[in-house]
Amino acid sequence: MASDSKDGQIITEVLERIGYEVARGSSTRDGLKAMLGVARVMRKKGKIGAITMDGPKGPRHEVKSGILAIAQKTGASIIPMRACPSNPIV
């Protein structure tokens, strides 16, 4: 799931080039459309969904309801993950 913003377009293009299917939306515009898109892809195509759980507007580290709704709709498990690159490019 990626934002409908210009930044979201950049990450969408990168993800699609490496084979991911991306649902677009934001917490202020088309959030329900994106959430249903992710649920549809997970349920009908058997794919894994990946979402940042705290959303773009924060608060940081606080789970938003969308990820819970997707898990309920698809029967999927929520598996928390964290990535910490040892040599990040800034």
Helices and strands as residue ranges (DSSP letters): H 6-17, H 31-45, H 65-74
